[in-house]
């Protein structure tokens, strides 16, 4: 790996990891806000089962997005640590 990649990879990986963690932690609140915005956009009159399905879907969407970013960031950090340890030997 060239030196520029070695400087950028750990920073980008760490930022991606932290972003994924923040999204997962806030997924319930953000999912609730998204479901409420959906209800307001459709006149405010939907039944409880519809709202529950929209709420759960919104929360799951944020959780999945956060998990993907967390995994990619963690994998990048792990790759950098492994590469760094191999360079020491």
Secondary structure per residue as TSV (DSSP state, phi and psi in degrees):
chain	resnum	aa	ss	phi	psi
A	1	X	-	360.0	140.6
A	2	X	-	-80.0	165.8
A	3	X	H	-62.9	-33.1
A	4	X	H	-64.7	-43.7
A	5	X	H	-64.1	-36.9
A	6	X	H	-68.3	-25.8
A	7	X	H	-83.6	-34.9
A	8	X	H	-85.0	-39.7
A	9	X	H	-54.1	-49.9
A	10	X	H	-66.3	-34.2
A	11	X	H	-68.4	-46.7
A	12	X	H	-65.4	-41.2
A	13	X	H	-62.9	-43.9
A	14	X	H	-65.8	-41.8
A	15	X	H	-63.5	-42.0
A	16	X	H	-64.0	-42.8
A	17	X	H	-60.6	-48.3
A	18	X	H	-66.0	-39.2
A	19	X	H	-61.7	-43.9
A	20	X	H	-61.4	-41.2
A	21	X	H	-64.1	-43.1
A	22	X	H	-63.6	-41.8
A	23	X	H	-63.7	-42.7
A	24	X	H	-63.6	-44.5
A	25	X	H	-62.5	-39.0
A	26	X	H	-93.2	5.7
A	27	X	H	-62.0	-36.6
A	28	X	H	-65.3	-46.5
A	29	X	H	-65.8	-44.9
A	30	X	H	-68.0	-35.8
A	31	X	H	-65.9	-38.8
A	32	X	H	-65.0	-42.1
A	33	X	H	-63.4	-40.5
A	34	X	H	-65.9	-40.0
A	35	X	H	-67.0	-40.2
A	36	X	H	-65.3	-39.2
A	37	X	H	-63.9	-37.1
A	38	X	H	-63.4	-44.1
A	39	X	H	-62.8	-44.9
A	40	X	H	-62.0	-38.0
A	41	X	H	-68.5	-23.7
A	42	X	T	-106.6	29.9
A	43	X	T	86.6	-2.9
A	44	X	T	82.3	5.9
A	45	X	-	-121.7	84.6
A	46	X	-	-129.2	157.6
A	47	X	-	-81.1	169.6
A	48	X	H	-65.1	-35.6
A	49	X	H	-69.2	-37.9
A	50	X	H	-64.4	-45.3
A	51	X	H	-61.9	-42.0
A	52	X	H	-62.4	-41.4
A	53	X	H	-65.9	-42.0
A	54	X	H	-65.9	-42.5
A	55	X	H	-61.3	-48.9
A	56	X	H	-64.0	-39.8
A	57	X	H	-64.6	-40.1
A	58	X	H	-65.7	-44.6
A	59	X	H	-63.2	-43.9
A	60	X	H	-62.2	-38.0
A	61	X	H	-61.2	-45.8
A	62	X	H	-66.0	-39.6
A	63	X	H	-62.9	-43.4
A	64	X	H	-65.7	-44.3
A	65	X	H	-61.3	-43.3
A	66	X	H	-65.0	-40.0
A	67	X	H	-65.8	-38.7
A	68	X	H	-64.4	-46.4
A	69	X	H	-64.7	-39.8
A	70	X	H	-62.1	-43.0
A	71	X	H	-65.5	-46.5
A	72	X	H	-63.4	-44.1
A	73	X	H	-64.5	-42.3
A	74	X	H	-65.1	-40.0
A	75	X	H	-64.4	-41.2
A	76	X	H	-63.0	-42.9
A	77	X	H	-63.7	-42.9
A	78	X	H	-63.0	-41.7
A	79	X	H	-62.6	-41.8
A	80	X	H	-65.2	-44.0
A	81	X	H	-62.6	-43.2
A	82	X	H	-63.2	-45.1
A	83	X	H	-63.8	-40.6
A	84	X	H	-64.6	-40.6
A	85	X	H	-67.2	-35.1
A	86	X	H	-69.0	-32.1
A	87	X	H	-70.4	-29.4
A	88	X	H	-67.4	-32.9
A	89	X	-	-78.1	360.0
